[in-house]
Amino acid sequence: MRMRSLNFGCWLGCLAAVLLVANTVPAQKGALRATLIDVEGGQATLFVTPTGQSLLIDTGWPGNNMRDADRIARAASKMGVKRLDYVLITHFHADHVGGVPQLIQRIPVGTFIDHGVSHEMDTLGGRALYEDYLKAISAAHATRLIPKPGDVLPVTGVRVQVITADGAMIQTPLAGAGDPNPYCTAKLEPEDKTENSRSLGIELTFGKVKILDLGDLTRDKEQQLMCPANRLGQVDVFIVSHHGWNQSSSAVLVDAIRPRVALMDNGATKGGSIEVLDTVQKAPGLEVLWQLHFSEEGGAQHNAPAPFIANLHGTDEAHALELTVQPSGAFAVTNTRTGFTKEYGAR
């Protein structure tokens, strides 16, 4: 297993090597494409850049007769991806990293990206997840990157900047950000000591469009990141943190970043908390919330309208949400259950 930090001296040579092994997927009119794959309340989001490089964020669950690995492989094939250039693991919980050993049996991986050593090694489950992950990297003959907040990942065709990692976060506001956050409160959120608070979160920028994915980052870290100043500014697309669970996605974050569109990778009975459904849908400037599943907890009163839900009440058909972003700043989201697409003009 080869381990590197992003601040390595052979940057140019390594980057050249990355370019040589990148997929040769034809760009869709220069667009950035993404698919939120249904892994039943875990995460697996696949991006394909205009240069044909692929970035998968998380790998879903272990077990289930290769269910999540197969769903990822089918999505990759549909997008013309034969090899995953990068797999980013936000943190070491089963619904995010558990699928790695099965994934490498279905599709080759070039580089894994993570925040470093698991902080749940004192539990049998946590240790096993981390050790299985290391074994999988070795078996795949893959490179491993461990970036720090502020680093820019070597993904071509887009800019992917690390916002949080291993409990740390960017200290300098992003370009255009840094104004006081009016949504901050005096109440201090309790400290989270799990892997969730260690999530490796990113902002992906393509042209004028900004996409934010902070993994399962918890409310205490959101408060540190966003108060007293908003270090992120506004985003266009927010991949709702923690599957819409109420341990994350507080108004301190959601209201301040003013997303135009929110995409929630919840399951029917995992994530999709009423509090978060309401917070996101009432966020300033939000046009619509899209969900992978109808939330059983949310019920008819709190879920998004049916056209914006990929898998409705009582169904398990692995429908996805697809995002296409044009260089102009216009983008569109498609519900694969119905083929319904909603377009959003450039801001």
PEZI-V237943 format. One line per field, one symbol per residue. psi: psi as a letter, one per 30 degrees, with the letter a starting at -180 (. if undefined). burial: # if it has 9 or more other ideal C-beta (glycine too) atoms within 8 Angstrom, else .. Layout:
BEGIN
psi=???
burial=???
END
This chain:
BEGIN
psi=kkkllfhlfheeeeeeeeeegklhkkkihglkkkkjkjhhgakjjkkklffglkjkjlgallahhgeeeeeeeeeeeeggkfkjekjkjelilefefffeeeefffkkkekkklfakkghffkeeeeeeeeeeeeeeeefhllkkillkfkkkhklflkjkkelkhfllkfkklkfaflkjfgklfkkkkkkglfefgkjklkkkjbfkkkkjgbgkleeeeeeefkfkjffbllekjjkkhgglgfahlfeeeeefhkekkkjhllegjahkeeeeeeefgkkfkekkkkelkkeeeafeflllefgkejlkglighklkkkkklfffklkkkjfefgkkkkklk.
burial=...#.#.......##..#...##.#.#...####################.##########....########.###.###.######################.##.#######..####....##.##.######..#.#.######.#.#.####.######...##..##..#...#.##....#..#.##############.###############.###.#################.####.#################.#####.######.#..#.###########...###...####.......########..#########......#...
END
